[in-house]
Amino acid sequence: MDEYQIVEQVKDWYREGHRRWYYVLLNDNRISFVPPPSFRESNKQGQISDRIIGFVYLFGTIDDFITRFEFPMFGYSEEIMELFVYKRGYVLVNQPHGRYPLPNLKYYIYGVEYENRLAIELIDLDVVGNNLNLPKIMSSVLGSKLLTRKRINKDEFYEIRIQMLSQKLFADHTWYDTQHILRLYFVQNERKLSKEVFKISEAYERVFRPYRVVYDTKTWQPVLV
């Protein structure tokens, strides 16, 4: 199943009225959507972990936060990190995604509607994790523990996240500085930042490599934007 087929099914799921987060499971060549409580209950014994291929977050209409529509991944550093940790064979102490690692987890998917447009972005966690230097950061934080245990505590997770966010990967800006610039441009209409936003956009594409489709929510057909 290719990325477009997955995004199309996510769009149909949203169209049916689902507005929350779900685990995406692959069953033969079909996918299904499972809410977190059902998934975590099933993952207590690890019997469902081999079928999960993605995690999807679906938002309803937003009125005034276009940055979330244009650059959705900037708002979800914690979720991206959590999923990458689980994919790499670790479990966080608070078990947000169950008791077992999720080695077959491949995608993080985000959908948000803005002014009759539904944008869905799909990212490959291996690609993004490597571009964010997460394997190297995890190794520096965990040290010898990297190979001796498979659980990451809150302090370790916080330190990994701080180091990730502090990198100047987006046109020589950190993650938080980038978000601030985008808000100034889109929300406060500071057009003098247009060149900087263009450079950030290029960096966003380079780091996240998103597969993005935008739909008209009146016709539910893809549109060019």
N, C-alpha and C positions, 0 to 999 in steps of 0.2 A: 504494500500500500504506500503510494507516494505522498508527498507533503500536501499537494493540492487536494487529493481525496480526503485526507484528514481534515484540512481546513474547511472543506465543503461540508463535512459531517458536523463539525463544530458549529458552523453557521446554521445548519438545519436545527441543531440542538438549541441554539440561542433563539431561533425563530419560533420554536415551540414554547418559549416562555421561560427557559431555564436561565437564572441569573445568580450564579454563585460559583463555587469552585468544585471541580470534579477530577478524579483520576481517570485516565484514558487507558482502557484495557484492550488488548488485541486478542480476538478469538478467531482462530483460523485467519481469514482475510477480512474480518469485520471488526469494527471497534464498538465498545460500549462505554458508557459514562457511569461512574460509581461515586456517590457522595462520600466525603471523608469518614463519617461514622461507620458506614458499611465496610469501607476499605480497611480501616484500622482494625476492626473486629476480625476480618478475614486474615489480615496480616499477622495476627498473633501467633499463628503456627507457620507462617512463611509460605503457605500454599498458593498465594495469589501473586507473589512478588515476581514470578517469572513471566507474567502476562502484561505487566504494566509497561506502557511505552511513553506515557506523557502525563502531564498535569496541566489542566486548563483552568483559567480564571476568567469568568465572564461578568462584565459590568453592564448595568443598565445605562440609560441615557445620562450623559453629563452635560451641563449647560455652560460652564465657564472655565474649564480646565483643559484647554486644547493641547497643552504640552503632554498630557497623559494619552491623548489620541495620536499625536504625531511621534512621540518618543516613549512608548509604553514601558520599555524595559528599565528605564531609569528609575521608575518608582518601585521596583521590586528586587532590590539587591538581596534582601534577606531570603526571599523565596528561592531565588536562583541559587544562592549558596547552599541552602538546605537540600535542595534536590541534587546538586552536584555532590555533596557529601554522601548522600544515600547511594548515588550511582557509583561512587568510588569504593563502596563496600563498607561504609561506616554508618553508625546510628547515633543520633543526638540523644542526650540523656533524657530530655523531655518527650522523646519519641513522637514528634509531630507527624511523621509519616509511617508510624508503626514500629514494630520491634525488630524488623529484619531489613537488611540493605535491599536496594532495588537496582541490581546490576543491569537489567535490561531497560531501565528508564532512559529515554532518548530525548524527549522534547519538553520544553516549557512553552505553553501556548497562552496567549492573552488576547481577549476580545473586549472592545469598548465601543459604545455608540456615541456619536457626536453629530448633531445637526443632520439627522436622517442618513448617516453613514455609519456602517459597522466596520471597524478595522480589526482584523485578526492577524497577529504576528506569531510565528512559530520559530523557535530557535533550537538549535542542536546543542545540548548541554556539554558535550565533549568539546565542540568547537569553541563555544563561549568560555567554558572553564579554562581552556588553554590560553585563549586570548586575554583573559583576565589574570593569568599567571597563578591560578589557584593551586595547581599541584605543587609549585615551588613554594608558595606561601604556606600551604598546609605542612609541607616538609619542614620549613623553618620554625613553625610554631610547635609542632608535635615532636620534632626531633626523633629520638629513638622509639618513642611511643607509636610512631607511624606504623611500625611493623609488629608491635607486640600486643596491641589491643584494637578493638573495633568500635570503641565508643568515644565520642567527643563531648566534653562538658561545656557548660555555658561560657565560662571564661575563655576557653580555647576557641570556641566559635566566635565570640566577640572579637578576640584578637585577630583572627583570620579575616573577619569582615572589615575591621578597621584598616588593616593593611591593604585589603583589596580596594576600599573606597579612597584611600590616600594616594593611590597611583594617579599620575597625570597622563591618562590614556586618551583623553578626549580633547584634542587640539591643545594639549599642554595644560589642561584643567583637570582637577580632581572630580570625582563623581558628584559631590555636593555642590561644588562651584559651578559645574555644568548645569545642574538643575536650577540654580539661582539665575544664571544667564538666560536660560530658556524662559523662565517665568517673567523676567524683565522684558524680554522681547515679545512674547505672546500675550501676556496678561496686562503688562503695564505699557505696552506699545512703544518700547524704546527701539525704534527702527535703526538707530545708529549701530546696533549690534548685529545687523544683518550678515555681515561678512563673517563674524565670529560664529553665528548660528549655522551658517553654511559649512564652516570647517568642522563644527561639532557634528553636524549631520553626516559628513563624510566619515568621521571617526566612529560614529554610532554604527554605520553600515559595516565598517571594517571590523569592529570588535564583536558585534552581535550577529552579523550575517543573517538578518531576519528574512524569513519567507513571509511576505506581507500581501494580503488581499483585502481590498476595501469593497464593501457591498452597499448598494443603494437599498435602504430598508423599506422602500415602497415596492420595488420590483424584485429585490433579493438577487439581483444580478451584479457581477463584478463591474466596477467602474474605474476609470482612469482619474487619478487625482494628482 
